Amino acid sequence: MTITETDMAITEKFIEVLLDKVEWEVVDEPAEKNSDLPYATHSGVLKLLGYEFRCYQSSDGRRGFHAGDVQRFFDLPLSDLT
């Protein structure tokens, strides 16, 4: 299977739409922050297909999922997803 640029654009838009639905909460700034490194400014939870994914917004505007939650989701047998 080949993933095209169009496929990637659709996937990125889908993830963006999902993250727009998250109820974001402001998190405390780190006591010591390195100005060169982004840090979490907001956190939330995306509920999808009966699973919860912790999500974060960073000081540089990026958003993403907690890696452990994504790993647990994809390690499941396919039968658990239906």
PyMOL commands that set and color helices and strands:
alter all, ss='L'
color gray80, all
select helices_A, chain A and resi 5-20+67-74+78-81
alter helices_A, ss='H'
color red, helices_A
select strands_A, chain A and resi 25-26+40-48+51-58+63-65
alter strands_A, ss='S'
color yellow, strands_A
deselect
rebuild
show_as cartoon
